[in-house]
């Protein structure tokens, strides 16, 4: 029996979380689900995730409670390997277990509710049941089909006037103030309606942000525009821990390191996040396998704001832009296409500002990073379809592949395209990827639970920092016969560092 999806509902009636799989307490059974999340592009802020699910309600315990279902909180988890302490009655002796077979022992498991400290599952979605849905009567039971939105939908609904200033030069403007004060105010408003907090630790605030006059953008748009000025391309996603949700960011524009562990296995990572390369022969890519050649980008255009003083001495904010190109890294044939990716920011990006509205302009290092990203996007081939299936890659071993949130970084070995060289002689599919969107489904196949995750991959350039020396190989414990067969001598020139025990 594979790992299962567990669903919990809180109907806001004071009775807490109700399990939909626990056979001793369930009110309905989870039949199947599908979660659509993320984005297709590292330059576009994703919408909140959306869950569609079907419940089998044999006794009608939920089918007639439409008013309670609307607005109910939902938590979806994946079971871990059951522990003995999670048996419904762990005081029983083995001889008192009756005719329960070892194959069915998992059905005796009584998982603690998701808010409990002994909760051993991992969360793949939290959300709020939306209005609508259907209820059908079939073969003596009720089939309930519902949908739920991720809690970031509350950030989209927060769309009102922001703070104003007593400075006469800012009359008629709102969302004034410093970038840090804007984030603090958005988090304060989010907390007031039970929405998740946005955690921007590690991000660099722009020098200043232009206010608004007649527009009232959503807080999710404000959050993305606040940091979109940099070439690191931060995207904001819902991330889950038990029943808690946080708005966290990933850097779609950051380069990735190639790392060897002490057994000479390949990993990819950025900062303190890394994962071992996945076996390509365990990943579904369609039959026949089809790869896409991406439409080339030659520039990233940052649409921002300029600032000046009008004839009365008041601040005036106008639309302006700054472009970052490929710095002659692309072949001439690609460079001739002149196709741009665009991002929108509230940062002042004009060459000159007016105090306290200081401008931001990209540094040489930032321009280089964007150029490397453009080169990677334009030259990395990718499968048209890529699916992670729990029958090949188990959620217990690869939990990051089965959450409705980004997974960074990923790489693949033993792929059919390993022998296709790019213009530098390296495999054209080689490199690091992020999982930035997808459709995660759960159902039953031949009596067993099955997760399938059809994902969108986004490429990352190769970090040019670091190159191990022979002295760094001292930590390696593998002998030559134990070195993975996918690692070649030429691969060593792409390694940024070697892990230490």
C-alpha positions as CSV (number, residue, x, y, z in Angstrom):
1,X,0.0,0.0,0.0
2,X,1.5,3.3,-1.1
3,X,1.3,6.6,0.8
4,X,-2.2,8.2,0.9
5,X,-3.6,11.7,0.9
6,X,-5.4,12.7,4.1
7,X,-7.8,15.5,4.2
8,X,-9.0,17.4,7.2
9,X,-11.9,19.9,7.3
10,X,-12.6,22.6,9.9
11,X,-16.2,23.7,9.5
12,X,-15.7,26.8,11.7
13,X,-18.2,25.3,14.2
14,X,-15.9,25.1,17.1
15,X,-15.3,21.3,16.8
16,X,-11.8,21.6,15.2
17,X,-10.4,19.5,12.4
18,X,-12.4,16.5,11.2
19,X,-10.4,13.7,9.4
20,X,-11.9,12.4,6.2
21,X,-9.9,9.2,6.1
22,X,-9.8,8.0,9.7
23,X,-12.3,5.1,9.8
24,X,-13.1,5.6,13.5
25,X,-14.1,9.2,13.1
26,X,-14.5,10.1,9.5
27,X,-17.5,12.1,8.2
28,X,-16.8,11.4,4.6
29,X,-14.1,9.8,2.5
30,X,-11.7,11.6,0.2
31,X,-12.0,10.0,-3.3
32,X,-9.7,12.2,-5.4
33,X,-8.2,15.6,-5.7
34,X,-6.4,18.0,-8.1
35,X,-4.3,21.0,-7.2
36,X,-3.4,23.6,-9.8
37,X,-0.7,26.0,-8.6
38,X,2.2,28.2,-9.7
39,X,3.1,29.9,-13.0
40,X,4.6,29.0,-16.4
41,X,7.2,31.8,-16.3
42,X,9.8,33.0,-13.8
43,X,8.9,36.5,-14.8
44,X,5.2,36.2,-13.8
45,X,3.8,36.2,-10.3
46,X,1.5,33.2,-9.8
47,X,-2.1,33.3,-8.6
48,X,-3.0,31.4,-5.4
49,X,-3.3,27.6,-5.7
50,X,-6.7,26.0,-6.3
51,X,-7.8,22.6,-5.0
52,X,-10.6,20.6,-6.6
53,X,-11.7,17.5,-4.6
54,X,-14.4,14.8,-4.5
55,X,-15.8,13.4,-1.3
56,X,-17.7,10.1,-0.9
57,X,-20.4,10.7,1.8
58,X,-22.1,7.4,2.5
59,X,-24.4,8.6,5.3
60,X,-25.0,12.2,4.2
61,X,-23.1,13.7,7.2
62,X,-21.8,16.6,5.0
63,X,-24.0,16.6,1.9
64,X,-26.7,18.7,3.5
65,X,-24.5,21.2,5.3
66,X,-23.8,23.5,2.3
67,X,-23.7,26.6,4.6
68,X,-21.0,25.0,6.7
69,X,-18.9,23.8,3.8
70,X,-18.6,27.3,2.3
71,X,-15.7,29.0,4.0
72,X,-14.5,25.8,5.7
73,X,-10.8,25.4,6.2
74,X,-9.2,22.4,4.5
75,X,-5.8,20.8,5.1
76,X,-4.4,18.1,2.8
77,X,-1.5,15.9,3.9
78,X,0.5,12.9,2.8
79,X,0.8,10.0,5.2
80,X,4.3,9.0,6.4
81,X,5.3,5.5,7.4
82,X,2.8,4.6,10.2
83,X,4.3,4.4,13.7
84,X,3.1,1.9,16.3
85,X,2.0,4.7,18.6
86,X,-0.4,5.8,15.9
87,X,-2.5,2.6,16.1
88,X,-6.0,3.4,17.3
89,X,-5.6,1.4,20.5
90,X,-1.9,0.7,21.0
91,X,-2.5,-0.9,24.4
92,X,-3.7,-4.1,22.7
93,X,-1.6,-7.2,22.7
94,X,-0.8,-8.8,19.4
95,X,-3.1,-11.7,20.2
96,X,-5.9,-9.3,20.7
97,X,-5.6,-7.8,17.2
98,X,-8.0,-10.5,15.9
99,X,-7.8,-11.4,12.2
100,X,-6.2,-8.1,11.1
101,X,-3.5,-8.9,8.5
102,X,-0.2,-7.2,8.2
103,X,-1.3,-5.9,4.8
104,X,-4.3,-4.1,6.5
105,X,-2.5,-3.0,9.6
106,X,-2.1,0.5,8.2
107,X,-6.0,0.8,8.3
108,X,-5.7,0.7,12.1
109,X,-3.6,3.9,12.2
110,X,-5.1,6.9,14.0
111,X,-3.1,9.9,12.9
112,X,-3.2,12.9,15.3
113,X,-5.0,15.9,14.0
114,X,-2.8,18.3,12.1
115,X,-2.5,20.9,14.9
116,X,-1.2,18.3,17.3
117,X,2.5,18.2,18.2
118,X,2.7,14.4,17.3
119,X,1.5,15.0,13.8
120,X,3.8,13.0,11.5
121,X,2.5,13.7,8.0
122,X,3.6,16.5,5.7
123,X,1.2,19.1,4.3
124,X,0.7,19.6,0.6
125,X,-2.1,22.2,0.7
126,X,-3.9,24.5,3.0
127,X,-6.9,26.5,1.9
128,X,-10.4,27.8,2.2
129,X,-13.4,26.1,0.6
130,X,-15.1,28.4,-1.9
131,X,-18.8,28.8,-2.7
132,X,-20.4,26.6,-5.3
133,X,-19.7,23.0,-6.1
134,X,-22.1,20.0,-6.7
135,X,-23.7,17.3,-4.7
136,X,-24.8,14.1,-6.5
137,X,-26.7,11.0,-5.3
138,X,-25.3,7.8,-6.8
139,X,-25.7,4.2,-5.7
140,X,-27.1,5.0,-2.3
141,X,-24.4,7.5,-1.4
142,X,-23.6,11.2,-1.8
143,X,-20.8,12.5,-4.0
144,X,-19.7,16.0,-3.1
145,X,-17.4,18.0,-5.5
146,X,-15.9,21.2,-4.1
147,X,-13.0,23.5,-4.7
148,X,-10.8,25.6,-2.3
149,X,-8.4,28.5,-2.8
150,X,-5.0,28.9,-1.1
151,X,-5.0,31.5,1.7
152,X,-3.1,33.9,-0.5
153,X,-6.4,34.6,-2.1
154,X,-7.0,36.8,0.9
155,X,-4.0,38.9,-0.2
156,X,-5.7,39.3,-3.6
157,X,-8.9,40.5,-1.9
158,X,-7.1,43.1,0.2
159,X,-7.4,46.0,-2.2
160,X,-8.0,49.3,-0.5
161,X,-6.4,52.6,0.2
162,X,-3.0,52.5,1.7
163,X,-1.4,54.8,4.3
164,X,-1.1,58.5,3.4
165,X,1.5,61.2,4.3
166,X,1.3,64.6,6.0
167,X,3.8,65.8,3.5
168,X,2.0,68.4,1.3
169,X,4.1,67.3,-1.6
170,X,2.3,63.9,-1.5
171,X,-1.3,65.2,-1.4
172,X,-3.5,62.8,-3.3
173,X,-1.2,59.8,-2.9
174,X,-1.5,56.7,-0.8
175,X,0.8,53.8,0.0
176,X,3.4,56.4,0.8
177,X,6.3,55.6,3.2
178,X,9.4,53.4,3.0
179,X,9.5,49.9,1.5
180,X,9.9,48.3,4.9
181,X,6.9,50.2,6.3
182,X,4.8,49.2,3.3
183,X,5.6,45.5,4.0
184,X,4.8,45.9,7.7
185,X,1.4,47.5,6.9
186,X,0.5,44.8,4.5
187,X,1.3,42.1,7.0
188,X,-0.7,43.9,9.6
189,X,-3.7,44.0,7.4
190,X,-3.2,40.4,6.4
191,X,-3.1,39.3,10.1
192,X,-6.4,41.2,10.7
193,X,-8.3,39.0,8.2
194,X,-6.5,35.7,9.1
195,X,-4.3,35.8,5.9
196,X,-0.7,34.4,5.9
197,X,2.3,36.6,6.7
198,X,4.8,37.5,3.9
199,X,8.4,36.7,5.0
200,X,11.0,38.7,3.2
201,X,14.0,37.7,5.2
202,X,17.1,37.8,3.0
203,X,15.6,40.1,0.4
204,X,17.0,43.6,-0.3
205,X,14.5,46.4,-0.2
206,X,14.6,48.9,-3.1
207,X,15.8,52.4,-2.1
208,X,12.3,53.7,-2.5
209,X,8.8,52.9,-3.9
210,X,6.5,55.2,-5.8
211,X,3.0,55.7,-4.2
212,X,-0.4,55.4,-5.9
213,X,-3.0,58.0,-6.7
214,X,-6.1,56.6,-8.4
215,X,-5.1,52.9,-8.5
216,X,-5.9,50.4,-5.7
217,X,-3.9,47.2,-6.5
218,X,-4.2,44.0,-4.5
219,X,-1.7,43.4,-1.8
220,X,-0.4,40.4,-3.7
221,X,0.5,42.7,-6.6
222,X,2.0,45.2,-4.2
223,X,4.2,42.5,-2.7
224,X,5.5,41.2,-6.0
225,X,6.1,44.7,-7.4
226,X,8.1,45.7,-4.3
227,X,10.9,43.3,-5.1
228,X,10.5,42.7,-8.8
229,X,13.1,45.4,-9.7
230,X,16.1,43.0,-9.2
231,X,17.4,40.5,-11.7
232,X,16.9,37.8,-9.1
233,X,13.2,37.5,-10.1
234,X,11.5,36.8,-6.8
235,X,8.2,35.0,-7.0
236,X,5.8,34.6,-4.0
237,X,4.2,31.3,-3.2
238,X,2.2,29.7,-0.4
239,X,4.3,27.3,1.7
240,X,2.9,24.9,4.2
241,X,3.8,23.7,7.7
242,X,1.0,21.6,9.4
243,X,-2.1,23.9,9.2
244,X,0.0,27.1,8.9
245,X,0.6,28.9,5.6
246,X,3.3,31.5,4.9
247,X,3.9,33.6,1.8
248,X,7.5,32.8,0.9
249,X,9.6,33.7,-2.1
250,X,11.9,31.8,-4.5
251,X,14.5,33.4,-6.7
252,X,13.7,32.4,-10.2
253,X,16.8,34.3,-11.5
254,X,19.4,33.0,-9.1
255,X,22.2,30.7,-10.4
256,X,22.7,27.2,-9.0
257,X,25.7,25.4,-7.8
258,X,26.7,21.8,-8.9
259,X,27.9,20.0,-5.8
260,X,29.3,16.5,-5.1
261,X,28.7,14.7,-1.9
262,X,31.3,12.5,-0.3
263,X,30.1,9.5,-2.3
264,X,30.6,11.5,-5.5
265,X,26.8,11.8,-6.1
266,X,25.7,15.0,-7.9
267,X,23.6,17.6,-6.1
268,X,22.4,21.0,-7.2
269,X,21.5,23.9,-4.9
270,X,21.4,27.6,-4.1
271,X,22.3,28.9,-0.6
272,X,21.4,26.4,2.0
273,X,18.9,24.5,-0.2
274,X,20.1,21.5,-2.3
275,X,18.8,18.2,-3.6
276,X,20.5,15.1,-5.1
277,X,20.0,14.7,-8.8
278,X,16.9,12.7,-9.7
279,X,17.1,9.5,-11.8
280,X,15.8,10.5,-15.2
281,X,14.6,7.0,-16.0
282,X,12.1,7.3,-13.0
283,X,10.5,10.4,-14.5
284,X,7.7,10.3,-17.0
285,X,8.3,12.5,-20.1
286,X,5.8,11.1,-22.6
287,X,6.1,8.5,-25.3
288,X,7.6,9.4,-27.7
289,X,9.6,11.9,-25.7
290,X,9.2,15.4,-27.0
291,X,11.4,18.4,-26.1
292,X,10.6,22.1,-26.7
293,X,13.0,24.7,-28.0
294,X,12.2,27.9,-26.1
295,X,11.4,31.2,-27.8
296,X,14.5,33.3,-27.1
297,X,14.5,36.3,-24.9
298,X,17.1,39.0,-25.5
299,X,16.2,41.5,-22.8
300,X,14.5,41.9,-19.5
301,X,12.6,45.2,-19.3
302,X,11.9,46.5,-15.8
303,X,8.8,48.8,-16.0
304,X,9.2,51.1,-13.0
305,X,8.7,54.7,-12.0
306,X,10.4,58.0,-12.4
307,X,10.0,60.9,-10.0
308,X,10.2,64.7,-10.4
309,X,8.7,67.9,-8.9
310,X,5.8,69.7,-10.6
311,X,5.5,73.5,-10.9
312,X,3.9,73.7,-7.5
313,X,6.7,71.7,-5.8
314,X,4.7,68.5,-5.4
315,X,5.9,65.1,-6.3
316,X,5.0,63.7,-9.7
317,X,5.5,60.0,-10.6
318,X,5.7,58.8,-14.2
319,X,6.1,55.4,-15.9
320,X,9.7,54.7,-17.0
321,X,11.8,51.6,-17.7
322,X,15.2,50.2,-17.7
323,X,16.4,47.3,-19.9
324,X,19.0,44.6,-19.2
325,X,20.3,42.6,-22.1
326,X,22.3,39.5,-23.0
327,X,25.7,41.4,-23.0
328,X,26.6,39.7,-26.3
329,X,26.4,36.2,-24.8
330,X,23.7,35.0,-27.3
331,X,24.5,33.9,-30.8
332,X,23.9,36.7,-33.4
333,X,20.9,34.8,-34.9
334,X,19.1,34.8,-31.5
335,X,20.0,38.4,-30.7
336,X,18.4,39.6,-33.9
337,X,14.9,38.5,-32.6
338,X,14.8,41.3,-30.0
339,X,12.1,39.7,-27.8
340,X,11.8,41.0,-24.2
341,X,10.5,39.6,-20.9
342,X,8.8,42.2,-18.8
343,X,8.4,42.8,-15.0
344,X,6.6,45.6,-13.3
345,X,7.8,47.3,-10.1
346,X,7.0,50.3,-8.0
347,X,10.7,51.0,-7.5
348,X,12.1,54.3,-8.8
349,X,14.2,53.2,-11.8
350,X,14.9,56.5,-13.4
351,X,18.6,57.6,-13.6
352,X,17.9,60.5,-11.2
353,X,15.6,60.7,-8.1
354,X,14.3,63.4,-5.8
355,X,14.9,62.9,-2.1
356,X,13.6,60.8,-0.4
357,X,12.8,58.9,-3.6
358,X,16.2,57.6,-4.4
359,X,16.5,55.6,-7.6
360,X,17.7,52.0,-8.3
361,X,19.9,51.1,-11.2
362,X,21.3,47.7,-11.9
363,X,24.9,47.1,-11.0
364,X,27.4,45.3,-13.3
365,X,27.0,42.1,-11.3
366,X,23.2,42.2,-11.6
367,X,23.4,42.8,-15.4
368,X,25.8,39.9,-15.7
369,X,23.4,37.6,-13.7
370,X,20.4,38.6,-16.0
371,X,22.5,38.0,-19.1
372,X,23.5,34.5,-17.8
373,X,19.8,33.8,-17.1
374,X,18.8,34.8,-20.6
375,X,21.4,32.6,-22.1
376,X,20.2,29.7,-20.0
377,X,16.6,30.2,-20.9
378,X,17.4,30.4,-24.6
379,X,19.7,27.4,-24.9
380,X,18.3,24.8,-22.4
381,X,15.9,22.3,-24.0
382,X,13.2,20.9,-21.8
383,X,10.7,18.1,-22.0
384,X,7.2,19.2,-23.2
385,X,5.7,17.1,-20.4
386,X,7.3,15.9,-17.2
387,X,5.5,13.9,-14.5
388,X,6.5,12.7,-11.1
389,X,4.6,9.5,-10.2
390,X,4.5,8.2,-6.6
391,X,4.8,4.6,-7.9
392,X,8.3,5.5,-9.3
393,X,9.5,8.3,-6.9
394,X,8.0,7.8,-3.4
395,X,6.7,10.8,-1.5
396,X,8.4,9.4,1.6
397,X,11.8,9.8,-0.1
398,X,11.1,12.8,-2.3
399,X,8.5,14.9,-0.3
400,X,9.5,18.1,-2.1
401,X,8.1,16.7,-5.4
402,X,4.6,16.3,-4.1
403,X,3.8,19.6,-2.6
404,X,1.8,22.4,-4.3
405,X,4.8,24.8,-3.9
406,X,8.2,25.3,-5.5
407,X,11.0,22.8,-5.3
408,X,14.5,24.2,-5.7
409,X,16.9,23.0,-7.0
410,X,16.3,19.9,-9.3
411,X,18.6,18.1,-11.7
412,X,18.3,14.9,-13.7
413,X,20.8,12.1,-14.6
414,X,20.4,9.1,-16.9
415,X,18.1,11.0,-19.3
416,X,17.6,10.1,-23.0
417,X,19.0,13.6,-23.9
418,X,22.3,13.2,-22.1
419,X,24.1,12.7,-25.4
420,X,22.8,15.9,-27.0
421,X,25.5,18.6,-26.8
422,X,24.7,22.3,-26.6
423,X,26.9,25.0,-28.3
424,X,29.5,24.6,-25.5
425,X,29.7,20.9,-25.8
426,X,27.7,20.2,-22.6
427,X,24.5,18.1,-22.6
428,X,21.7,20.4,-23.8
429,X,19.4,19.4,-20.9
430,X,22.1,19.5,-18.2
431,X,21.7,22.0,-15.4
432,X,19.6,23.0,-12.5
433,X,15.8,23.6,-12.6
434,X,13.1,24.9,-10.3
435,X,9.6,23.4,-10.1
436,X,7.5,26.6,-10.3
437,X,4.1,25.3,-11.1
438,X,2.0,22.3,-11.9
439,X,-1.0,20.1,-11.5
440,X,-0.9,17.6,-8.6
441,X,-3.5,14.9,-8.7
442,X,-4.4,12.1,-6.3
443,X,-6.6,9.1,-7.1
444,X,-6.7,5.3,-6.7
445,X,-5.3,3.0,-9.4
446,X,-5.8,-0.8,-9.2
447,X,-6.6,-0.5,-5.5
448,X,-3.6,1.6,-4.6
449,X,-3.3,5.3,-3.9
450,X,-1.4,7.3,-6.6
451,X,0.0,10.8,-6.8
452,X,0.9,12.3,-10.1
453,X,2.5,15.7,-10.5
454,X,2.8,17.2,-13.9
455,X,5.1,20.2,-13.4
456,X,6.5,23.3,-15.0
457,X,10.3,23.5,-14.8
458,X,12.3,26.8,-14.9
459,X,16.0,26.7,-15.7
460,X,18.8,28.3,-13.6
461,X,22.2,29.3,-14.9
462,X,25.3,27.7,-13.5
463,X,27.0,29.6,-10.8
464,X,30.6,30.6,-11.8
465,X,31.9,30.8,-8.2
466,X,34.2,28.2,-6.7
467,X,36.2,25.4,-8.2
468,X,37.3,22.5,-6.0
469,X,41.0,21.6,-5.8
470,X,42.5,18.2,-5.2
471,X,42.8,19.1,-1.5
472,X,39.0,19.4,-1.3
473,X,38.7,15.8,-2.5
474,X,40.0,14.7,0.9
475,X,36.4,14.5,2.2
476,X,35.4,12.0,-0.5
477,X,34.9,8.4,0.8
478,X,34.0,6.7,-2.4
479,X,36.5,4.5,-4.2
480,X,36.6,4.6,-8.0
481,X,34.3,1.6,-8.4
482,X,31.6,3.4,-6.3
483,X,31.6,6.6,-8.4
484,X,28.1,6.9,-10.1
485,X,28.3,5.9,-13.8
486,X,26.7,9.2,-14.9
487,X,29.6,11.2,-13.7
488,X,32.4,11.8,-16.3
489,X,35.8,13.3,-15.9
490,X,34.6,16.3,-18.0
491,X,31.8,16.8,-15.5
492,X,34.3,17.7,-12.8
493,X,35.0,21.0,-14.4
494,X,31.4,22.1,-13.7
495,X,31.5,21.3,-10.0
496,X,31.4,24.3,-7.6
497,X,32.2,22.6,-4.4
498,X,32.4,19.3,-2.5
499,X,30.3,18.6,0.6
500,X,31.9,18.0,3.9
501,X,30.6,15.3,6.3
